[in-house]
Amino acid sequence: MAARRKPKQKEVIEETRGVFMISVAADLAGMHPQTLRMYEARGLISPQRSPKNTRLYSRADVERLQRIQQLTSEQGLNLAGVVAMLEMEESVARMRAEMARMRERADRMEREMVAELERLRSAVGGEMVPYGAYEGHGVGKPRQTGGPTRIEVKRRGRSK
């Protein structure tokens, strides 16, 4: 009886793990390997290195190369424009991530405030009126006399 082969498990490649050598990465990006070397020299891409100093490109690197190709060929940008565009895209991504963190923090703080209000309501046992609830209705407004308000202070033990 022949032994059954186990089906190969699909290997999931991490987005940032360098697995492609320069020729494969260049083919995937639709470029010449020398172009990748030039982009590395100009700081547009930073491939990882193997122990023997071979360039290893990740899926994220290949996607970045494809984005550079799109910006130069389809959008007509030069490499300085590509650098500026990529920096702006990274900045926007960082700001979006920060906004998401801030939204989460605001939501958490709102939940905490609601819980604290509920705790206070149950502790007080009555109705609480929000600060400023009666503004604009003539209640609680200071009187307008047109001049400074004088407050008489009585002092003990002093004579004039």
JOLINTA-V731364 format. One record per residue. N is the residue number from 1. D_CENTER is the distance of its C-alpha to the mean C-alpha in Angstrom with 2 decimals. Layout:
# JOLINTA-V731364
n->N d_center->D_CENTER
n->N d_center->D_CENTER
This chain:
# JOLINTA-V731364
n->1 d_center->58.17
n->2 d_center->55.25
n->3 d_center->52.06
n->4 d_center->49.11
n->5 d_center->46.15
n->6 d_center->42.83
n->7 d_center->40.35
n->8 d_center->37.77
n->9 d_center->34.42
n->10 d_center->31.61
n->11 d_center->29.69
n->12 d_center->25.96
n->13 d_center->24.61
n->14 d_center->21.32
n->15 d_center->18.87
n->16 d_center->18.92
n->17 d_center->22.53
n->18 d_center->24.97
n->19 d_center->27.80
n->20 d_center->29.07
n->21 d_center->31.61
n->22 d_center->31.60
n->23 d_center->34.14
n->24 d_center->32.31
n->25 d_center->28.92
n->26 d_center->30.79
n->27 d_center->32.48
n->28 d_center->29.32
n->29 d_center->27.72
n->30 d_center->31.03
n->31 d_center->31.69
n->32 d_center->34.34
n->33 d_center->33.64
n->34 d_center->34.58
n->35 d_center->31.73
n->36 d_center->29.27
n->37 d_center->31.10
n->38 d_center->30.84
n->39 d_center->27.08
n->40 d_center->26.77
n->41 d_center->29.11
n->42 d_center->27.03
n->43 d_center->23.79
n->44 d_center->22.20
n->45 d_center->22.12
n->46 d_center->22.67
n->47 d_center->24.45
n->48 d_center->25.24
n->49 d_center->28.88
n->50 d_center->31.43
n->51 d_center->33.93
n->52 d_center->36.28
n->53 d_center->33.76
n->54 d_center->33.29
n->55 d_center->30.10
n->56 d_center->28.06
n->57 d_center->25.40
n->58 d_center->22.77
n->59 d_center->21.76
n->60 d_center->18.48
n->61 d_center->20.85
n->62 d_center->23.09
n->63 d_center->20.41
n->64 d_center->19.43
n->65 d_center->23.18
n->66 d_center->23.59
n->67 d_center->20.93
n->68 d_center->22.84
n->69 d_center->26.05
n->70 d_center->24.89
n->71 d_center->23.89
n->72 d_center->27.20
n->73 d_center->29.58
n->74 d_center->28.38
n->75 d_center->26.66
n->76 d_center->29.08
n->77 d_center->26.78
n->78 d_center->28.16
n->79 d_center->26.35
n->80 d_center->25.34
n->81 d_center->23.77
n->82 d_center->22.02
n->83 d_center->20.57
n->84 d_center->19.34
n->85 d_center->17.93
n->86 d_center->16.10
n->87 d_center->14.64
n->88 d_center->13.53
n->89 d_center->12.03
n->90 d_center->10.07
n->91 d_center->9.05
n->92 d_center->8.06
n->93 d_center->6.02
n->94 d_center->4.23
n->95 d_center->4.47
n->96 d_center->3.86
n->97 d_center->1.26
n->98 d_center->3.09
n->99 d_center->5.38
n->100 d_center->5.80
n->101 d_center->6.59
n->102 d_center->8.63
n->103 d_center->10.28
n->104 d_center->11.24
n->105 d_center->12.60
n->106 d_center->14.44
n->107 d_center->15.87
n->108 d_center->17.03
n->109 d_center->18.58
n->110 d_center->20.27
n->111 d_center->21.74
n->112 d_center->22.99
n->113 d_center->24.56
n->114 d_center->26.26
n->115 d_center->27.60
n->116 d_center->28.88
n->117 d_center->30.55
n->118 d_center->32.22
n->119 d_center->33.41
n->120 d_center->34.81
n->121 d_center->36.50
n->122 d_center->38.22
n->123 d_center->39.23
n->124 d_center->40.68
n->125 d_center->42.29
n->126 d_center->42.19
n->127 d_center->40.22
n->128 d_center->37.68
n->129 d_center->37.38
n->130 d_center->34.08
n->131 d_center->34.36
n->132 d_center->35.30
n->133 d_center->36.45
n->134 d_center->39.78
n->135 d_center->38.76
n->136 d_center->40.29
n->137 d_center->43.10
n->138 d_center->45.46
n->139 d_center->45.03
n->140 d_center->43.88
n->141 d_center->43.98
n->142 d_center->45.70
n->143 d_center->49.04
n->144 d_center->49.29
n->145 d_center->52.59
n->146 d_center->52.07
n->147 d_center->52.68
n->148 d_center->51.46
n->149 d_center->51.80
n->150 d_center->54.33
n->151 d_center->54.24
n->152 d_center->57.49
n->153 d_center->57.18
n->154 d_center->60.21
n->155 d_center->60.70
n->156 d_center->63.03
n->157 d_center->65.55
n->158 d_center->65.47
n->159 d_center->68.18
n->160 d_center->68.28
